[in-house]
Amino acid sequence: MSKQLLMSREVLLTSATVLLLGIIASRFPAFIAPANLANVFNDTAPLILLAIGQMIVILTRCIDLSVAANLALTGMVVAMINVAMPGLPVPVIIALSVGFGALLGMFNGLLVWKLAIPPIVVTLGTMTIFRGTIFLMSDGKWVNAHEFSDAFKAFPRTGILGLPVMGWIAIAAVVFFSLIMTRTTLGRAFYAVGGNPHAATYAGIDVGKTQFWAFTISGALAGLTGYLWVSRFAVAFVDLAGGFELSVVAACVIGGVAIMGGIGTVVGAMLGALFLGIISNALPVVNISPFWQLAISGGAIIIAVALNSQANRQKGRIILKRAETAT
């Protein structure tokens, strides 16, 4: 096994996660029981799905701060559809959630592509618009468990081989988008645009259009997560998943996705999400308030960005030394 592989972010993060589990298990052995680990993974599934979409967006030198609001708006839309038409099949509801989320993502992508508005400004604006739309649609009211159909609530909770469907969907998304990113022209375009937009343009890649598709994919995954979240917890309201976008960005950065674009993997984003998911589930066990999760996420972003910057600085020094040696 090469030194480069041993030092890769994925291997280091996996080692850190195993160490974290070992520390937790030393005080609470039941935490690493297979059934509990399956529950932890299932709890982390929404974060994994959103982190995959965010990773693709960040690869293209953009950021999507509206993913949690997209999740909440799509969740409210499908919740209200279920209340109005309880007999609508679950596959149709899933298709609607993915399609509606994708439309919201396309809206972000078009503003970035056609109007050249900075992505952080666009998504901060649409985040507020989406939340406001939820309030207007629902008049500030909640949709509660007794209003949903049984099929609507049951789908993500159905167990297959000891893992609920929601967890299997996250696994399927990791496999599918890993293939997209490594085996398709679109996947290579995401990396090219983030790595060097000018070179990508000379190579015939439309940078704006590629970023548009990144936002569309992120929106589609946020829409899917909106249905899964609302159906699993059987509630929809204005502030659903409030502040969750911070955890999504943190998962990506911890997973080795360079905030300046061009570097990152689907597996890395998944590992970053799992690391945060384990911390989130372990906090109540060790009698620490879950509200500390936001502080931990923010701290993790700063540390991970600092490590990435240090690594890039070291690479720059190596290149300079080689250039000096050559001369």
N, C-alpha and C positions, 0 to 999 in steps of 0.2 A: 504493500500500500504506500503510495507516494506521500512525501511530506506535504505537498500542496493539498492533497485530499484530507490528510489529518488536520490541517490547519484551516480547512474551509469552514465557513460560517455555519453550514448545516451540521457538520460533525461536532463543532464546538457547542452549538446550541443544543444538540441532542445530548451531549455529555452533561451540560448544565441542567437540563431537564431531569435526567436520571439522578444527578446529584441532589436536586431539589426534592424529588420524590423520596430519595433515601433519607434526607433530613426530616421530612414530614413523617415518614414511616417509622423513624426511630422513636417518635413520641406517640404517633397514632397509627399502629400497624394496619388497622382496618381500611385506611385511606387507599392503600395499594391493592386491595382485594379486586379481582377481575371485574366484579359487578359494579363496584364503585368507580373504577377507572373507565368503564363503559359509560357510566352516567356523566363523568367529567368530560369525556370526549363529546357526548351528546350535547351537554350544556355549552360546549365550545363551538359546536357546529355552525351557529349563526356567525360567529366571529371569523371562522375559517372561510366561509362563503364570501363575506364582505371583504376580507383581507385579500382574497384572490383577485377580486375586481379592482380593489385599490392598488394592488401591486402592479397590475397592467397599466393603470392610469399613471402611477408614479414613474414607471419605466419610460413613458413618453414625455417626461419632464413636466407633468401636470400633477394636480391633486384634486380629489373629490371630497369636499367637506359636507356634501349633501346626502351621503349614503344612508345615514341614520334617519334623516327626514324622509328620504325616498322610501325606506323600509316602513316608516310609520304611516305615510300617506297611502302607500299601496296596501298595507295591512288594513287600514280603515276602509278603503274602497272595497276590498274583497269581503270584509266583515259585513259591510252594509249590503253588498250583493247577496251574501248568504242569508242575511235576515229577510231580505225581500224575496229571494228565490231559494228556499232551503233545499229544494229537490235538485238543484244544479249539481251535476257530477263533479267530484273533486278534481279529476284531470282537467276539466274545463276551467275551474277556478285557478288551478296552477298555471295554465296557459295564459289566463287573463292577468295574473299577477306578474308573470315574467314579461308579458307584452307591455303592460302598463309601466312597469319599472324601466323597461328598455326605452319607452317613449320619453320618460323623465330624463334618462341618461342622454338620449339624443338631443333633448333641449339644451342640456349643458354643453354637449359637444358642438352643436351648431353655433352657440354663442362664442365659444372659444375659436372655432374654425373660421366662421364667416365674418365675425365682428372683431376678432383678434383681441378680445378682452382677457386679461390675465385669469387663469383658471381659479385661483384662490378667491378672486373677487366674484366671479361667476357663481361658484358653488356656495360661497357665503350668502349671496343674494338668493339663490334658489333654495337653500336650506330654510331661510326665513319664509319664502313664498310657500314652500311645501307645508311647513308647520301651520302657517296662516290658513291655507286651504283646508287642512284637516279641521280646524276650528270652525270655519264657515260651513263645511259639509255636515259636521256633527252637532253644531251649535254648542260645542264644548262638552257634549255628553259622552259617556262611555258606552261601549257595546260590551255587554257582560256574558258570562258563560252560558246562562240559561237561554240566551237569545240565539246561540249558534246551533246548527244541526249537529247530530252525533257524528255523522261521517266527516264533517268539516273538522271537528276536534280530534277525531280518532287517527287520521292518516299519519301525522308525524310521530305519534306515540306508538304505533304498531311495531312490535319487536320482531326482528329477523336475526336468528343466530345470536341472541342475547344483546343486540344493539338496535335501538329504535330507528325507524326509517329516516329520521332527520340526520342521524349520524351517517347512515349509508349514503345519503344524498351528498353530504360533505366529502366523503371518500370518493364518490363518483366524480364530483366536480374537480377534485385534486388530480385525478387520473386524466380526465378529459382535457383540462386546461394545460396540464403538463405536456400532453401530446400537441395541443394547439401551439404552445409557445416554442416547442422544439422541432416540430415536424411540418409546419405550414409556413407559407409565404407571409401571411399576416403576422404570425408570431415573430418571425425574423424582422419584420418591418417595425414592430414595437421596440425591439432592442436597437435597431439601427437609428430610429428617430431619437431615442433617448441618448444613445451613445454619441452621435454627431449629427445634428439636424441638417447642417449644410452639406455634409457628405451624402446623407440620405437623399436630399433634394437632387444632387448631381447624379445619384444612382437611379433617379426616376421615381422615387417614393414621395407621395403627397403627404407632407408632414401633418397638415391640418386635418386631412381626411383620416389619417391613421389615428390621430388623437380623438377624432369623433367616434371611431369604432371602439376605442378604449373606454370612453365614457359610456357608450351604449352597452358594452359588456358589463361594466360596473353597475349600471342601472338595472340591467336584467337580473343580475345576481342579487341586488338589493331588493328588487321586487319579489323574487322567489323567497328570499329570507323574510320579507314582510308577511307573506302567507304563513310560513312555517312558524314564525314567532307568535303571531296572533292566534293561530290554531292550537299551538302547544300550550300557551298560557291562558287561552280562552278569554282574552280581553283586548280591546282596542281603545286608545285614547290619544289625546293631542300630544302629550309628552312621551309617548312610547319610545324607548331606546334613546332617551335624551342624553346627550354627551357621549354616545357610543362611538361616534366618529373618532374620538381621541384614541380609544382602544384599538380601533381598526388601523389607524396610522401607526400606532405603537407596535402592533403585531408585525406590520410590514418592515418597519425600521429594525426591530429586534431580529427579524428573520433575514437581515442582510440586504434588503432592498435599498439601493442608494437613493437618497432624497433628491439628488441632482439628475437622476434618470440613468437608464442604460444598463443597470446591474440589478439582478434579483431573479429569484426562481419561485415557482409555485410552491414547491416543497418547503423552501425557506419561509414563505409567508405562513404556511400551515404550522410549521414548528414554532414560529413567533406567536401565533394565536394560541397554540397549545400551552406554551410557557405561561402566557397571561391567564389562560383558562385554569391551569393548575393553581396558580397563585390566588385567583379569584375564589376558587372552591376551597382552598386551604385556609383562607383568612378567618372564616367563621369557626373553623375547627380549632385554631390557635387563639381564639377569643380576641381577634382584631376586627375592628369595624370594616365592613365592605366598602365604606366610603374612602378608605385608604387606597382602594384600587386605582382611583383617578390620579392620586399623587404618585403611585408606583408607575402607572402608565406614562405620566409626564416625565418622571425621572428616567425611566427606561429609554424614552425617545432621546433625551439629552445625552445619556451615556452612549447609546448606540451610534448616534450621529458623530459624537466625539471620536469614537473608535474608528468609524469609517473615514473621518477626516484625517486621522493620524495615519491610517493605512495608505490613503492616497498620497499623503505627504511623503511617506517612506518610499513609495513607488516613484514619485517625482525625483527624489534624491538619487535613487538607483539609476534612473534614466540619465540624469545629469552627469553622474560619475562615469557611466559608460561613454557618454558623448565626449567628456574630457579625456578619457583614456584613448578614444579613437583619434583625437586630434594630437 
